[in-house]
């Protein structure tokens, strides 16, 4: 028996669901003033950079899946690639076996800001100023700082003062970390946003020209100049315990722009689910669905041990393939058609037995067997850094430090919709660029310093990111956007939620409030890249009987603190134009608003 912590939001005008209530309200405000879903998503996304700076920033990454009313879904890729100087030889010469999870060597070309601007220019209707005013106001005038942000800054205050003084100036003004819920300002970031608006407006009255001028100021103007000036002299301490210089240059920033591409999709029980290509982890959700289509998952109790065991085993198989075969398809051949084929899915499903597997079992794709062998060997390696803290903040609230990524889902009255998962550029990832008010990202930690892999470090290659928004279309015309922060857990939590929604006769909010679980079996995407064979985590409200049943099947079960696993949001448009939205109560931040 389940219950809901809050009602599903229902209406006909518009829905905005994000991981912070201020961003949700800002996005809804844009809809109220006549903007469309793309306008609202941009405004909400920029506000999230201000109110959740430990989770995302302007120099981070941003994949989105979107659809204009009546049109096919598309992917917006604002995942920056590795700089021209990012070679395996250069990093190996620093004595590294893994790319550090923080600092300048972990930085790829910043992508998030250009991605938001591309969405605004091509699909929005409001001006550059109208889109940026909410974020400027919260940065300039202040916002009640989340306790998790305050605690993150407090935990890093001494480190900032000692190693990253430019970060100390922004995050600990006057030498003090902000108190939880105190008014916090970032005047440097406000001024950066304001200058971008001013430069845009100086380009004339055409909104597209204004947006392109702001993009140029970011890539080649004062933002790129400030980044280049800092990196020319900076030698930054990182999680490796040493100091390193950057490989990112102004030329790298000038030579890259966000792009559009087609989605990857799969049919599942009347729904066509759309994800990014294999430069993101999104296809693991499709692979898991394809595998589960060959099981009895559709008739299982969605709160049972049978359901959890079957889903966990399917996820282990899909994620093993992620680690073996995924990467930037512009730089490597990725056998995605084979991996998503029904015959292959049936073969994989046959591996799911009554006991939990503790083996890494990537599939044997003809012609690519060496990649499967390389993954199995890599997952067993000791890189000598296993005691280091994970450098993706999402799961830290389940270990020793708190943090997360962010997510938003928006639908407007005519049926335009956006699902986006911005991340990177965390306050703990790199020092703040002087005068700009934000740090660079650390996404390069997802590359390997080994040749011959789809995820080998190489100039111009996109890191195989974990960021993975979702859009699903039903054969009857319903459309759904959903997603969650969570690093390697993103597609696991989304899979559990989606299966319950499709098969469990459960409402959107009810599926969200039900106990969540995930596997830690496969190799992690973030430094220190640890694999934990057979290990899983589950929320205690699933019940002791289910937990003991899973242990009896051989799962190594970690029971999380109550209400701590997963930060899902979702929004749905029915065939009659009515809408619904839901947001997780976990961590007490996410909210869905609408009418």
Secondary structure, DSSP 4 states (H G I P E B T S, - for coil): ----SSPPEEESSEEEEESSHHHHHHHHHHHHTT--HHHHHHHHHHHHHHHTTTTB-TTSEEEEEEE-TTS--EEEEE--B--TT--HHHHHTTT-SS--SSSGGG-----HHHHHHHHHHHH--S-HHHHHHHHHHHHHH-EE--HHHHHHHHHHHHHHHHH-HHHHHHHSGGG-PPPTT-EE--HHHHHHHHHHHHHHHHT-S-HHHHHHHHHHHHHTSHHHHHHHHHHHH--EE-TTSSEE-----HHHHHT---EEEPPEEEEETTEEEEE--TTBSTHHHHHHHHHHTTTTGGGS-TTSHHHHHHHHHHHHHHHHHHHHH-S-TTTS---HHHHT-HHHHHHHHTT--SS---S------TT-HHHHHHHHHHHT---S-TTSPPSSGGGGGGTTS------EEEEETT--EEEEEEEB--TTTSPBPTTT--B---GGGGSBSSTTSTTB--TTPBP-B----EEEEETTS-EEEEEE--GGGHHHHHHHHHHHHHHS---HHHHHHS--EEE--SPPSSTT----TTEEEEEGGG-HHHHHHHHHTT-EEEEEPTT-S--EEEEEE-TTS-EEEEE--GGGT-EEEE-
